[in-house]
Amino acid sequence: MSFALFEVGLPHNLMTKEIIISSALRTLTLQANAVTALNAFINDDFVKAVEGIVASKGRLVVSGIGKSAIVAQKIVSTLNSTGTPSIYMHAADAIHGDLGMIQANDVVMIISKSGNSPEIKVLVPLVKGFGNLVIGMVGNTQSFLAQNANILINTSVSQEACPNNLAPTTSTTAQMVMGDALAICLMEIKGFNSDDFAKFHPGGSLGKKLYLRVADLLSVNQKPFVAPESSLKEAIVAISRSRLGAAAVINESNQICGIITDGDLRRMLEKMDDLSTLKAKDIMSPSPKKISGSALAAEALELMRQNNINQLLVVDNECYSGIIHIQDLIREGII
């Protein structure tokens, strides 16, 4: 097994903890410095790139070669998920037939560190010949791509984190960060909000946090309740049957008067010896935490966390609708 550290000439038995930590910290410092240096490249050309993409009636086609091609795929993924329709086109495949995916109204962004790859030199004139706007994201401002693109986004870095200054490291980080800056600018200009985000992320826990409502979780639960004059036994039975750890206390108008939880029962048993005359109204907590059925399930979780409780009473139009329990949120992957 070999490690990059060995390439600087240190034998295996000299790979100390201090050397490993030093190398890692050096890498992180170089990466951080490269990102900070990008501030100087957020200029008029960057603004023109954003404006050109916004004005386009087509898609953003992102292309690259080598490691830049992998970065291009990540940028496309981010753009699509934040409201800017985009497709990926490998630079080598483009000059062997994939140019057909470019449509008349598309903007084409080509990513390259050197800007002088043979595939890039063939691709750029072809795309410009189609009449498409070409944005060059490039680390060499004197390169073929930089000189021939309509708009230049500079991602130059002073050095790679690689000890030989060869393996793309800080340069690809700079490309990805600049791609994120581009995506977020486009997202904000288009007014892309959390509701839009939810439409594109319906799967997994992320999607559920953005669209799953409290009411969606009630159908699997019973709706335990007792009247204020109900006996202690009736309250215990209602709580036990539902397995939700609580029951609402409601009046004749289906409005909430309070809540009785397992904890309320335990505390009552500790304090009193004679239980025969107790009513639900004597045991209940009169100011229970409530939430609307239309609220997001993620909001219910936050309310439970803030109040260190396991369930909430659900109301609609001031009437009792049921109980949502923390286990419902766990089951749905919200937690």
C-alpha contacts under 8 A as a table, 3 or more apart, distances in Angstrom:
res1	aa1	res2	aa2	distance
2	S	6	F	6.90
3	F	6	F	5.58
3	F	7	E	7.46
4	A	7	E	5.51
4	A	8	V	7.71
5	L	8	V	5.89
5	L	9	G	7.81
5	L	10	L	7.17
5	L	20	I	7.88
5	L	23	S	7.87
6	F	9	G	5.62
6	F	10	L	5.35
6	F	11	P	6.50
6	F	12	H	6.94
7	E	10	L	7.28
8	V	163	P	7.08
10	L	14	L	6.30
10	L	15	M	7.07
11	P	14	L	5.50
11	P	15	M	7.05
12	H	15	M	5.53
13	N	16	T	7.77
15	M	19	I	6.32
15	M	20	I	6.83
16	T	19	I	5.27
16	T	20	I	6.39
17	K	20	I	5.23
17	K	21	I	6.20
18	E	21	I	5.21
18	E	22	S	5.99
19	I	22	S	5.01
19	I	23	S	6.12
20	I	23	S	5.22
20	I	24	A	6.28
21	I	24	A	5.14
21	I	25	L	6.11
22	S	25	L	5.20
22	S	26	R	6.09
23	S	26	R	5.10
23	S	27	T	6.29
24	A	27	T	5.12
24	A	28	L	6.32
25	L	28	L	5.07
25	L	29	T	6.06
26	R	29	T	5.12
26	R	30	L	6.20
26	R	161	A	7.69
27	T	30	L	5.25
27	T	31	Q	6.18
27	T	161	A	5.27
27	T	162	C	7.87
28	L	31	Q	5.06
28	L	32	A	6.04
29	T	32	A	5.11
29	T	33	N	6.07
30	L	33	N	5.11
30	L	34	A	6.12
30	L	159	Q	7.89
30	L	160	E	7.62
30	L	161	A	6.04
30	L	170	T	6.98
31	Q	34	A	5.13
31	Q	35	V	6.38
31	Q	161	A	7.04
31	Q	169	T	7.76
31	Q	170	T	5.20
31	Q	173	T	7.05
32	A	35	V	5.20
32	A	36	T	6.24
33	N	36	T	5.07
33	N	37	A	6.10
34	A	37	A	5.15
34	A	38	L	6.70
34	A	157	V	5.84
34	A	158	S	7.41
34	A	170	T	6.27
34	A	171	S	7.86
34	A	173	T	7.97
34	A	174	A	6.48
35	V	38	L	5.36
35	V	39	N	7.72
35	V	173	T	7.46
35	V	174	A	5.80
35	V	177	V	7.13
36	T	39	N	5.92
37	A	40	A	6.09
37	A	41	F	7.81
37	A	157	V	7.79
38	L	41	F	5.23
38	L	42	I	6.94
38	L	155	T	6.75
38	L	174	A	7.29
38	L	178	M	7.66
39	N	42	I	5.59
40	A	43	N	7.21
41	F	46	F	7.49
41	F	153	I	7.21
41	F	154	N	5.85
41	F	155	T	7.41
42	I	45	D	7.70
42	I	46	F	5.64
42	I	47	V	7.65
43	N	46	F	5.29
43	N	47	V	6.45
44	D	47	V	4.99
44	D	48	K	6.14
45	D	48	K	4.96
45	D	49	A	6.19
45	D	151	I	6.00
45	D	152	L	6.03
45	D	153	I	6.44
46	F	49	A	5.08
46	F	50	V	6.42
46	F	151	I	7.93
46	F	152	L	7.44
46	F	153	I	5.85
47	V	50	V	5.20
47	V	51	E	6.13
48	K	51	E	4.99
48	K	52	G	5.87
48	K	151	I	7.16
49	A	52	G	5.09
49	A	53	I	6.28
49	A	135	I	6.75
49	A	151	I	6.42
49	A	153	I	7.82
50	V	53	I	5.30
50	V	54	V	6.20
50	V	182	L	6.77
50	V	185	C	7.27
50	V	186	L	6.61
51	E	54	V	5.07
51	E	55	A	6.02
52	G	55	A	5.19
52	G	56	S	6.17
52	G	107	V	7.66
52	G	133	L	7.81
53	I	56	S	5.21
53	I	60	L	6.92
53	I	107	V	6.46
54	V	186	L	7.09
56	S	59	R	7.31
56	S	105	N	6.24
56	S	106	D	6.70
56	S	107	V	6.89
57	K	105	N	5.68
57	K	106	D	7.18
58	G	103	Q	7.34
58	G	104	A	7.60
58	G	105	N	4.53
58	G	106	D	4.40
58	G	107	V	7.09
59	R	84	T	7.48
59	R	85	P	5.26
59	R	86	S	5.24
59	R	87	I	7.29
59	R	105	N	7.26
59	R	106	D	4.80
59	R	107	V	6.32
60	L	84	T	7.53
60	L	85	P	6.45
60	L	86	S	4.56
60	L	87	I	6.49
60	L	106	D	5.78
60	L	107	V	4.89
60	L	108	V	5.79
60	L	109	M	7.09
61	V	86	S	5.66
61	V	87	I	5.00
61	V	88	Y	5.86
61	V	89	M	6.68
61	V	102	I	7.20
61	V	106	D	6.73
61	V	107	V	6.10
61	V	108	V	4.64
61	V	109	M	6.11
62	V	72	A	5.85
62	V	73	Q	7.71
62	V	75	I	7.97
62	V	76	V	6.79
62	V	86	S	7.26
62	V	87	I	6.32
62	V	88	Y	5.07
62	V	89	M	6.05
62	V	108	V	5.89
62	V	109	M	4.78
62	V	110	I	5.85
62	V	111	I	7.49
63	S	69	A	6.28
63	S	72	A	6.00
63	S	88	Y	5.99
63	S	89	M	4.84
63	S	90	H	5.33
63	S	91	A	5.61
63	S	108	V	7.55
63	S	109	M	6.25
63	S	110	I	4.75
63	S	111	I	6.12
64	G	67	K	7.96
64	G	68	S	5.15
64	G	69	A	4.11
64	G	70	I	7.80
64	G	72	A	6.28
64	G	89	M	7.46
64	G	90	H	5.75
64	G	91	A	5.19
64	G	110	I	5.61
64	G	111	I	4.88
64	G	112	S	6.08
64	G	120	I	7.91
65	I	68	S	5.43
65	I	69	A	4.60
65	I	90	H	6.43
65	I	91	A	5.55
65	I	92	A	6.90
65	I	111	I	7.69
65	I	112	S	6.99
65	I	119	E	7.71
65	I	120	I	7.98
66	G	69	A	5.34
66	G	70	I	7.07
67	K	70	I	5.21
67	K	71	V	6.49
67	K	168	P	7.16
67	K	172	T	7.23
68	S	71	V	4.93
68	S	72	A	6.06
68	S	111	I	5.91
68	S	112	S	5.77
68	S	113	K	7.33
68	S	172	T	6.75
68	S	175	Q	7.88
69	A	72	A	4.89
69	A	73	Q	6.44
69	A	90	H	6.33
69	A	91	A	7.73
69	A	111	I	7.39
70	I	73	Q	5.21
70	I	74	K	6.58
71	V	74	K	5.13
71	V	75	I	6.26
71	V	172	T	6.87
71	V	175	Q	7.02
71	V	176	M	6.14
72	A	75	I	5.11
72	A	76	V	6.17
72	A	88	Y	6.78
72	A	111	I	6.95
73	Q	76	V	5.13
73	Q	77	S	6.27
73	Q	88	Y	5.92
74	K	77	S	5.11
74	K	78	T	6.33
74	K	176	M	7.64
75	I	78	T	5.10
75	I	79	L	6.09
75	I	176	M	6.83
75	I	179	G	5.71
75	I	180	D	7.04
75	I	183	A	7.91
76	V	79	L	5.08
76	V	80	N	6.10
76	V	86	S	5.58
76	V	87	I	6.08
76	V	88	Y	6.30
77	S	80	N	5.34
77	S	81	S	6.29
77	S	86	S	7.91
78	T	81	S	5.26
78	T	82	T	6.27
78	T	180	D	7.39
78	T	183	A	6.89
79	L	82	T	5.21
79	L	83	G	6.31
79	L	84	T	5.02
79	L	85	P	6.71
79	L	86	S	6.44
79	L	183	A	5.47
80	N	83	G	5.50
80	N	84	T	5.19
80	N	85	P	5.12
80	N	86	S	5.82
81	S	84	T	7.52
81	S	197	F	6.97
81	S	200	F	6.13
81	S	201	H	7.63
82	T	183	A	7.07
82	T	184	I	7.71
82	T	187	M	5.82
82	T	192	F	6.86
82	T	197	F	6.60
83	G	186	L	7.98
83	G	187	M	6.32
83	G	190	K	7.82
83	G	192	F	6.48
83	G	196	D	7.83
83	G	197	F	7.95
84	T	183	A	7.66
84	T	186	L	7.18
84	T	187	M	7.44
89	M	93	D	7.30
89	M	94	A	6.44
89	M	98	D	7.13
90	H	93	D	5.28
90	H	94	A	5.96
91	A	94	A	5.02
91	A	95	I	6.82
91	A	119	E	6.17
91	A	120	I	6.76
91	A	123	L	6.95
92	A	95	I	5.75
92	A	96	H	6.86
92	A	119	E	5.81
93	D	96	H	5.04
93	D	97	G	6.46
93	D	98	D	5.62
93	D	99	L	8.00
94	A	97	G	5.60
94	A	98	D	4.15
94	A	99	L	4.71
94	A	123	L	7.31
95	I	98	D	6.66
95	I	99	L	6.44
95	I	119	E	7.47
95	I	122	V	7.33
95	I	123	L	6.39
96	H	99	L	7.65
97	G	100	G	6.30
98	D	101	M	5.86
99	L	102	I	5.73
100	G	103	Q	7.66
102	I	106	D	6.45
103	Q	106	D	5.45
104	A	130	F	7.44
104	A	131	G	7.47
104	A	132	N	6.67
105	N	132	N	6.93
106	D	132	N	6.38
106	D	133	L	7.55
107	V	132	N	5.88
107	V	133	L	5.11
107	V	134	V	6.31
107	V	135	I	7.64
108	V	127	V	7.79
108	V	132	N	6.81
108	V	133	L	6.19
108	V	134	V	4.98
108	V	135	I	6.16
109	M	134	V	5.76
109	M	135	I	4.48
109	M	136	G	5.74
109	M	137	M	7.00
110	I	134	V	7.38
110	I	135	I	6.28
110	I	136	G	5.08
110	I	137	M	6.08
111	I	115	G	7.88
111	I	136	G	6.13
111	I	137	M	4.71
111	I	138	V	5.90
111	I	175	Q	7.83
112	S	115	G	5.07
112	S	117	S	7.98
112	S	136	G	7.83
112	S	137	M	6.39
112	S	138	V	5.00
112	S	139	G	6.81
113	K	138	V	5.16
113	K	139	G	4.44
113	K	140	N	6.46
113	K	155	T	7.79
113	K	156	S	7.68
113	K	171	S	6.84
114	S	117	S	6.89
114	S	138	V	6.78
114	S	139	G	5.98
114	S	140	N	5.47
114	S	143	S	6.69
115	G	120	I	6.89
115	G	138	V	5.94
115	G	139	G	7.18
115	G	140	N	6.27
115	G	143	S	5.07
115	G	144	F	5.76
115	G	145	L	4.80
115	G	146	A	6.66
116	N	120	I	6.45
116	N	121	K	6.42
116	N	143	S	5.77
116	N	144	F	5.51
116	N	145	L	6.64
117	S	120	I	5.18
117	S	121	K	6.38
118	P	121	K	5.15
118	P	122	V	6.48
119	E	122	V	5.24
119	E	123	L	6.02
120	I	123	L	4.96
120	I	124	V	5.99
120	I	145	L	7.06
121	K	124	V	5.90
121	K	125	P	7.29
121	K	144	F	6.72
121	K	145	L	7.21
122	V	125	P	6.33
122	V	126	L	6.82
123	L	126	L	5.31
123	L	127	V	6.30
124	V	127	V	5.35
124	V	128	K	6.16
124	V	134	V	7.74
124	V	145	L	7.12
124	V	148	N	7.34
124	V	149	A	7.41
125	P	128	K	5.07
125	P	129	G	5.90
126	L	129	G	4.99
126	L	130	F	6.58
127	V	130	F	5.18
127	V	131	G	6.86
127	V	132	N	6.18
127	V	134	V	7.38
128	K	131	G	5.14
128	K	132	N	5.67
128	K	133	L	7.01
128	K	134	V	6.78
129	G	132	N	7.62
133	L	150	N	6.40
134	V	149	A	5.31
134	V	150	N	5.27
134	V	151	I	6.57
135	I	149	A	5.65
135	I	150	N	5.94
135	I	151	I	4.77
135	I	152	L	5.93
135	I	153	I	7.21
136	G	145	L	6.19
136	G	146	A	6.14
136	G	149	A	5.40
136	G	150	N	7.57
136	G	151	I	6.18
136	G	152	L	4.94
136	G	153	I	5.97
137	M	146	A	7.95
137	M	152	L	6.13
137	M	153	I	4.62
137	M	154	N	5.97
137	M	155	T	6.55
137	M	175	Q	7.48
138	V	141	T	6.88
138	V	145	L	7.23
138	V	146	A	6.54
138	V	152	L	7.32
138	V	153	I	6.44
138	V	154	N	5.52
138	V	155	T	5.60
138	V	156	S	6.97
139	G	154	N	5.95
139	G	155	T	4.69
139	G	156	S	3.88
139	G	157	V	6.83
139	G	171	S	7.36
140	N	143	S	5.44
140	N	146	A	7.01
140	N	154	N	7.71
140	N	155	T	7.96
140	N	156	S	6.22
141	T	146	A	5.24
141	T	147	Q	7.34
141	T	154	N	7.04
141	T	156	S	7.86
142	Q	146	A	6.21
142	Q	147	Q	6.59
143	S	146	A	5.21
143	S	147	Q	6.18
144	F	147	Q	5.25
144	F	148	N	6.08
145	L	148	N	5.25
145	L	149	A	5.74
146	A	149	A	5.67
146	A	152	L	6.03
149	A	152	L	6.36
155	T	171	S	7.20
155	T	174	A	5.86
155	T	175	Q	6.14
155	T	178	M	7.41
156	S	171	S	7.07
156	S	174	A	7.78
157	V	160	E	7.32
157	V	170	T	6.84
157	V	171	S	5.98
157	V	174	A	7.55
159	Q	165	N	6.13
159	Q	170	T	7.17
160	E	163	P	7.64
160	E	165	N	4.82
160	E	166	L	6.56
160	E	167	A	6.90
160	E	168	P	6.38
160	E	169	T	5.58
160	E	170	T	5.06
160	E	171	S	6.53
161	A	165	N	6.53
161	A	167	A	7.85
161	A	169	T	5.75
161	A	170	T	5.90
162	C	165	N	4.91
162	C	166	L	6.07
162	C	167	A	5.59
162	C	168	P	7.53
162	C	169	T	6.76
163	P	166	L	7.75
164	N	167	A	7.58
168	P	171	S	5.68
168	P	172	T	5.92
169	T	172	T	5.41
169	T	173	T	6.25
170	T	173	T	4.96
170	T	174	A	6.09
171	S	174	A	5.12
171	S	175	Q	6.36
172	T	175	Q	4.95
172	T	176	M	6.21
173	T	176	M	5.19
173	T	177	V	6.14
174	A	177	V	5.22
174	A	178	M	6.07
175	Q	178	M	5.22
175	Q	179	G	6.08
176	M	179	G	4.96
176	M	180	D	6.21
177	V	180	D	4.99
177	V	181	A	6.25
178	M	181	A	4.96
178	M	182	L	6.19
179	G	182	L	5.05
179	G	183	A	6.17
180	D	183	A	5.01
180	D	184	I	6.12
181	A	184	I	5.31
181	A	185	C	6.19
182	L	185	C	5.27
182	L	186	L	6.28
183	A	186	L	5.18
183	A	187	M	6.02
184	I	187	M	4.84
184	I	188	E	6.13
185	C	188	E	5.30
185	C	189	I	6.15
186	L	189	I	5.16
186	L	190	K	6.13
187	M	190	K	5.37
187	M	191	G	6.25
187	M	192	F	5.25
188	E	191	G	5.00
188	E	192	F	6.12
189	I	192	F	7.77
192	F	196	D	6.00
192	F	197	F	7.26
193	N	196	D	5.33
193	N	197	F	6.23
194	S	197	F	4.83
194	S	198	A	6.11
194	S	210	L	7.01
195	D	198	A	5.12
195	D	199	K	6.59
195	D	210	L	7.14
195	D	211	Y	7.74
196	D	199	K	5.24
196	D	200	F	6.86
197	F	200	F	5.39
197	F	201	H	6.25
197	F	210	L	7.85
198	A	201	H	4.96
198	A	202	P	5.95
198	A	207	G	5.72
198	A	210	L	5.28
198	A	211	Y	6.14
199	K	202	P	6.05
201	H	204	G	7.90
201	H	206	L	7.01
201	H	207	G	4.85
202	P	206	L	7.75
202	P	207	G	4.35
202	P	208	K	6.71
202	P	211	Y	7.63
203	G	206	L	7.10
203	G	207	G	5.11
203	G	208	K	7.00
204	G	207	G	5.57
204	G	208	K	6.47
204	G	333	G	7.63
205	S	208	K	5.05
205	S	209	K	6.18
205	S	332	E	7.53
205	S	333	G	5.28
205	S	334	I	5.58
206	L	209	K	5.31
206	L	210	L	6.66
206	L	334	I	7.89
207	G	210	L	5.20
207	G	211	Y	6.34
207	G	212	L	7.87
208	K	211	Y	5.28
208	K	212	L	4.89
208	K	332	E	7.79
208	K	333	G	7.83
208	K	334	I	6.75
209	K	212	L	6.07
209	K	296	L	7.21
209	K	297	A	6.70
209	K	298	A	5.34
209	K	334	I	6.14
210	L	296	L	7.30
210	L	298	A	7.71
211	Y	296	L	6.74
212	L	216	D	6.65
212	L	296	L	5.83
212	L	297	A	5.75
212	L	298	A	7.88
213	R	216	D	5.30
213	R	217	L	7.25
213	R	293	G	6.78
213	R	294	S	5.80
213	R	295	A	5.61
213	R	296	L	4.29
213	R	297	A	4.99
214	V	217	L	5.56
214	V	218	L	6.92
214	V	292	S	7.34
214	V	293	G	4.88
214	V	294	S	6.20
214	V	295	A	5.79
214	V	296	L	5.78
214	V	297	A	4.84
214	V	300	A	7.27
214	V	314	V	7.89
214	V	324	I	7.20
215	A	218	L	5.32
215	A	219	S	7.56
215	A	293	G	4.43
215	A	294	S	6.23
215	A	295	A	7.92
216	D	219	S	6.72
217	L	220	V	6.40
217	L	221	N	7.55
217	L	324	I	7.05
217	L	328	D	6.81
218	L	221	N	5.32
218	L	222	Q	7.84
218	L	322	G	6.55
218	L	323	I	6.97
218	L	324	I	6.55
219	S	222	Q	7.81
221	N	242	S	7.41
221	N	322	G	7.67
221	N	323	I	7.37
221	N	324	I	7.83
222	Q	242	S	5.58
222	Q	322	G	7.25
222	Q	323	I	7.92
223	K	242	S	7.27
223	K	247	A	7.87
223	K	321	S	7.27
223	K	322	G	4.77
223	K	323	I	6.58
224	P	238	A	5.60
224	P	239	I	6.58
224	P	241	R	7.96
224	P	242	S	6.11
224	P	246	A	7.43
224	P	247	A	4.84
224	P	248	A	6.34
224	P	322	G	7.21
224	P	323	I	7.85
225	F	235	A	7.86
225	F	238	A	6.53
225	F	247	A	4.85
225	F	248	A	4.49
225	F	249	V	5.59
225	F	250	I	6.71
226	V	230	S	6.03
226	V	234	E	7.26
226	V	235	A	6.28
226	V	238	A	7.24
226	V	247	A	6.94
226	V	248	A	6.37
226	V	249	V	5.04
226	V	250	I	6.38
226	V	280	A	7.27
227	A	230	S	5.16
227	A	249	V	5.44
227	A	250	I	5.41
227	A	251	N	6.01
227	A	252	E	7.95
227	A	280	A	6.96
228	P	249	V	5.94
228	P	250	I	6.72
228	P	251	N	6.85
228	P	257	C	7.65
228	P	279	K	6.82
228	P	280	A	5.11
228	P	281	K	4.66
229	E	279	K	5.42
229	E	280	A	5.93
229	E	281	K	6.48
230	S	234	E	6.13
230	S	235	A	6.86
230	S	279	K	5.53
230	S	280	A	5.37
230	S	281	K	7.94
231	S	234	E	5.21
231	S	235	A	6.40
231	S	277	T	7.74
231	S	278	L	6.36
231	S	279	K	4.71
231	S	280	A	6.03
232	L	235	A	5.10
232	L	236	I	6.27
232	L	275	L	7.57
232	L	276	S	7.86
232	L	278	L	5.89
232	L	279	K	5.65
232	L	280	A	6.13
233	K	236	I	5.13
233	K	237	V	6.17
234	E	237	V	5.14
234	E	238	A	6.14
235	A	238	A	5.17
235	A	239	I	6.27
235	A	247	A	7.27
235	A	260	I	7.67
235	A	280	A	6.53
236	I	239	I	5.23
236	I	240	S	6.05
237	V	240	S	5.10
237	V	241	R	6.04
238	A	241	R	5.44
238	A	242	S	6.48
238	A	247	A	6.42
239	I	242	S	5.58
239	I	243	R	6.38
239	I	244	L	6.79
239	I	245	G	5.84
239	I	246	A	5.18
239	I	247	A	5.43
239	I	261	T	7.55
239	I	262	D	7.67
240	S	243	R	5.42
240	S	244	L	7.81
240	S	245	G	7.28
242	S	245	G	7.51
242	S	246	A	7.99
243	R	246	A	7.88
244	L	247	A	7.82
244	L	311	Q	7.63
244	L	323	I	7.52
244	L	325	H	6.45
245	G	261	T	5.68
245	G	262	D	5.46
245	G	311	Q	7.87
246	A	259	I	6.90
246	A	260	I	5.49
246	A	261	T	4.09
246	A	262	D	6.20
246	A	311	Q	7.73
247	A	259	I	5.88
247	A	260	I	5.42
247	A	261	T	6.53
248	A	256	I	6.78
248	A	257	C	7.72
248	A	258	G	6.12
248	A	259	I	4.52
248	A	260	I	6.37
248	A	313	L	7.26
249	V	256	I	5.96
249	V	257	C	5.42
249	V	258	G	5.02
249	V	259	I	5.44
249	V	260	I	7.16
249	V	280	A	7.17
249	V	281	K	7.58
249	V	284	M	7.35
250	I	253	S	7.69
250	I	254	N	5.52
250	I	255	Q	5.30
250	I	256	I	4.49
250	I	257	C	5.25
250	I	258	G	7.08
250	I	320	Y	7.57
251	N	254	N	5.42
251	N	255	Q	5.61
251	N	256	I	6.66
251	N	257	C	6.68
252	E	255	Q	7.40
253	S	319	C	7.75
254	N	319	C	5.44
254	N	320	Y	5.88
255	Q	318	E	6.36
255	Q	319	C	4.82
255	Q	320	Y	5.83
256	I	259	I	7.96
256	I	318	E	7.97
256	I	319	C	6.95
256	I	320	Y	6.17
257	C	286	P	6.12
257	C	287	S	7.75
258	G	281	K	7.86
258	G	284	M	5.62
258	G	285	S	5.36
258	G	286	P	4.22
258	G	287	S	5.91
258	G	288	P	5.80
259	I	284	M	5.16
259	I	285	S	5.35
259	I	286	P	6.68
259	I	287	S	7.77
259	I	288	P	5.93
260	I	264	D	5.95
260	I	265	L	7.37
260	I	280	A	7.60
260	I	283	I	6.68
260	I	284	M	4.66
260	I	285	S	6.32
261	T	264	D	5.07
261	T	265	L	6.55
261	T	284	M	7.84
262	D	265	L	5.22
262	D	266	R	6.39
263	G	266	R	5.13
263	G	267	R	6.17
264	D	267	R	5.25
264	D	268	M	6.10
264	D	283	I	6.65
264	D	284	M	7.02
264	D	285	S	7.64
265	L	268	M	5.09
265	L	269	L	6.21
265	L	283	I	7.27
266	R	269	L	5.19
266	R	270	E	6.37
267	R	270	E	5.18
267	R	271	K	6.47
268	M	271	K	5.27
268	M	272	M	6.14
268	M	283	I	6.96
269	L	272	M	5.55
269	L	273	D	7.22
272	M	275	L	6.87
274	D	277	T	7.41
275	L	278	L	5.53
278	L	282	D	6.20
278	L	283	I	7.54
279	K	282	D	5.30
279	K	283	I	6.88
280	A	283	I	5.34
280	A	284	M	6.03
281	K	284	M	5.45
285	S	288	P	6.34
288	P	312	L	7.73
288	P	313	L	7.31
289	K	312	L	5.80
289	K	313	L	6.50
290	K	312	L	5.48
290	K	313	L	4.73
290	K	314	V	5.68
290	K	315	V	6.74
291	I	295	A	6.96
291	I	300	A	7.00
291	I	312	L	6.68
291	I	313	L	6.36
291	I	314	V	5.06
291	I	315	V	6.12
292	S	295	A	5.40
292	S	314	V	5.55
292	S	315	V	5.05
292	S	316	D	5.80
293	G	314	V	5.85
293	G	315	V	6.22
293	G	316	D	6.18
293	G	321	S	7.73
295	A	299	E	6.59
295	A	300	A	7.44
296	L	299	E	5.22
296	L	300	A	6.77
297	A	300	A	5.04
297	A	301	L	6.46
297	A	329	L	7.23
297	A	334	I	7.62
298	A	301	L	5.09
298	A	302	E	6.40
298	A	334	I	6.68
299	E	302	E	5.10
299	E	303	L	6.23
300	A	303	L	5.13
300	A	304	M	6.21
300	A	312	L	7.53
301	L	304	M	5.12
301	L	305	R	6.19
301	L	326	I	7.17
301	L	329	L	7.25
302	E	305	R	5.08
302	E	306	Q	6.14
303	L	306	Q	5.15
303	L	307	N	6.31
304	M	307	N	5.33
304	M	308	N	5.65
304	M	309	I	5.08
304	M	310	N	6.19
304	M	311	Q	6.91
304	M	312	L	7.36
304	M	326	I	7.75
305	R	308	N	5.00
305	R	309	I	6.76
309	I	312	L	7.93
310	N	325	H	5.80
310	N	326	I	5.21
311	Q	323	I	6.65
311	Q	324	I	5.58
311	Q	325	H	4.28
311	Q	326	I	6.01
312	L	323	I	5.72
312	L	324	I	5.44
312	L	325	H	6.62
313	L	320	Y	7.32
313	L	321	S	7.65
313	L	322	G	6.07
313	L	323	I	4.71
313	L	324	I	6.59
314	V	320	Y	6.15
314	V	321	S	5.31
314	V	322	G	5.24
314	V	323	I	5.58
314	V	324	I	6.89
315	V	318	E	5.62
315	V	319	C	5.24
315	V	320	Y	4.74
315	V	321	S	5.22
315	V	322	G	7.35
316	D	319	C	5.32
316	D	320	Y	6.69
316	D	321	S	6.47
324	I	328	D	6.70
325	H	328	D	5.38
325	H	329	L	7.13
326	I	329	L	5.20
326	I	330	I	6.40
327	Q	330	I	4.91
327	Q	331	R	6.01
328	D	331	R	5.16
328	D	332	E	6.36
329	L	332	E	5.21
329	L	333	G	6.27
329	L	334	I	5.20
329	L	335	I	6.25
330	I	333	G	5.14
330	I	334	I	5.93
330	I	335	I	5.26
331	R	334	I	7.73
332	E	335	I	7.94
